[in-house]
């Protein structure tokens, strides 16, 4: 009897290898610990981690025509429904267009879509009314709506849309402690759920952090949260698996997942830039702490 066909060890190894794809990528993006301690600030290393991750995933989708078609189809549907007063779709459209701009992706389609919405009063009214409702409920402790409000205001800023309303709403949220507490509580909950294996909540947390970075608010709390996830490899692996799932489904024609992936990749880029800002701030403090700034060696380049 030939027992070779009953040997499942090879198949099992292949399955395990596929299962660990996300974990492997996380590990590949790490830099040798000895090199870290000797040459780089931890903020620089964390900036590199998120930068490499966003570039890896952007490269994966940018030339994939199936993914692109799915993303644009979803965006067009959101814009159409937004013009008919559907405020939820208005917000989705704004955030998708904002991600395209941040990633310098699909430039022709981006220009076409931003032109389509910027002078459409029905679309604008739906966006502003929905934002006002979210801000109102946020002040009463609704963290989910607070998160929505932040992301939409962030999109206004990134797209240079509705400038008067943007300034008014940003001022309103910056000065409201109840809204701030709702945002931070929401973010803490998403991070905790991400640490417990929820990929959706992990990526939601990343997008909330990204919006805070865009709006330059709640800096102390934001820094605390990025510090919290910095050394949590399971959180990172969980978020990465969720992103990879969205990319895979987007390539198979799922429009909603395609645009979720775009928003997450955009968030990775912003988080990388936030860490780089922290590195620059630390280096500036180091210079001030030395009587002669020349004592600080030139930073090595992180490739």
WORA-V736194 format. One record per residue. RES is the residue in one letter. SS is DSSP state (@ for helix, = for strand, . for the rest). NEAR is the number of other C-alpha atoms within 10 Angstrom. Layout:
{{RES;SS;NEAR} {RES;SS;NEAR}}
This chain:
{{X;.;3} {X;.;5} {X;.;6} {X;@;7} {X;@;6} {X;@;7} {X;.;9} {X;.;9} {X;@;9} {X;@;9} {X;@;10} {X;@;11} {X;@;11} {X;@;11} {X;@;11} {X;@;11} {X;@;13} {X;@;11} {X;@;12} {X;.;14} {X;@;14} {X;@;20} {X;@;17} {X;@;13} {X;@;14} {X;@;19} {X;@;12} {X;@;12} {X;.;17} {X;.;14} {X;.;14} {X;.;8} {X;@;8} {X;@;8} {X;@;9} {X;@;14} {X;@;10} {X;@;8} {X;@;13} {X;.;15} {X;.;17} {X;@;15} {X;@;21} {X;@;21} {X;@;21} {X;@;25} {X;@;24} {X;@;21} {X;@;22} {X;@;24} {X;@;21} {X;@;20} {X;@;19} {X;@;22} {X;@;14} {X;@;14} {X;@;19} {X;@;19} {X;@;10} {X;@;13} {X;@;20} {X;.;14} {X;.;12} {X;.;12} {X;@;11} {X;@;16} {X;@;25} {X;@;21} {X;@;17} {X;@;21} {X;@;25} {X;@;20} {X;@;17} {X;@;22} {X;@;24} {X;@;13} {X;@;14} {X;@;22} {X;@;22} {X;@;17} {X;@;17} {X;@;26} {X;@;20} {X;.;14} {X;.;19} {X;.;18} {X;@;22} {X;@;16} {X;@;23} {X;@;29} {X;@;25} {X;@;23} {X;@;28} {X;@;28} {X;@;26} {X;@;26} {X;@;26} {X;@;26} {X;@;25} {X;@;19} {X;@;19} {X;@;18} {X;@;20} {X;.;12} {X;.;18} {X;.;16} {X;@;12} {X;@;8} {X;@;13} {X;@;19} {X;@;12} {X;@;10} {X;@;18} {X;@;17} {X;@;11} {X;@;12} {X;@;20} {X;@;14} {X;.;12} {X;.;12} {X;@;11} {X;@;14} {X;@;24} {X;@;20} {X;@;16} {X;@;20} {X;@;26} {X;@;20} {X;@;13} {X;@;21} {X;@;23} {X;@;13} {X;@;12} {X;@;21} {X;@;24} {X;@;17} {X;@;17} {X;@;25} {X;.;20} {X;.;12} {X;.;19} {X;.;20} {X;@;24} {X;@;16} {X;@;22} {X;@;28} {X;@;26} {X;@;23} {X;@;27} {X;@;26} {X;@;26} {X;@;25} {X;@;28} {X;@;24} {X;@;25} {X;@;20} {X;@;18} {X;@;18} {X;@;19} {X;.;12} {X;.;18} {X;.;16} {X;@;12} {X;@;8} {X;@;13} {X;@;19} {X;@;13} {X;@;10} {X;@;18} {X;@;17} {X;@;11} {X;@;12} {X;@;21} {X;@;14} {X;.;10} {X;.;13} {X;@;11} {X;@;16} {X;@;25} {X;@;21} {X;@;17} {X;@;22} {X;@;27} {X;@;20} {X;@;16} {X;@;22} {X;@;26} {X;@;15} {X;@;16} {X;@;22} {X;@;24} {X;@;17} {X;@;17} {X;@;24} {X;@;21} {X;.;14} {X;.;18} {X;.;18} {X;@;23} {X;@;17} {X;@;23} {X;@;29} {X;@;29} {X;@;22} {X;@;27} {X;@;27} {X;@;24} {X;@;23} {X;@;27} {X;@;27} {X;@;24} {X;@;22} {X;@;20} {X;@;20} {X;@;18} {X;.;13} {X;.;15} {X;.;15} {X;@;12} {X;@;8} {X;@;15} {X;@;20} {X;@;15} {X;@;11} {X;@;18} {X;@;18} {X;@;14} {X;@;13} {X;@;18} {X;@;15} {X;.;11} {X;.;11} {X;@;14} {X;@;16} {X;@;25} {X;@;23} {X;@;24} {X;@;22} {X;@;26} {X;@;23} {X;@;23} {X;@;21} {X;@;26} {X;@;16} {X;@;16} {X;@;22} {X;@;24} {X;@;17} {X;@;18} {X;@;26} {X;@;21} {X;.;14} {X;.;18} {X;.;20} {X;@;24} {X;@;17} {X;@;23} {X;@;30} {X;@;29} {X;@;24} {X;@;28} {X;@;27} {X;@;26} {X;@;25} {X;@;27} {X;@;24} {X;@;28} {X;@;25} {X;@;21} {X;@;25} {X;@;27} {X;@;23} {X;@;20} {X;@;24} {X;@;24} {X;@;19} {X;@;15} {X;@;17} {X;@;20} {X;@;15} {X;@;13} {X;@;14} {X;@;15} {X;@;12} {X;@;11} {X;@;14} {X;@;15} {X;@;11} {X;@;10} {X;.;11} {X;.;9} {X;.;9} {X;@;12} {X;@;9} {X;@;10} {X;.;11} {X;.;7} {X;.;7} {X;.;11} {X;.;8} {X;.;8} {X;.;11} {X;.;5}}
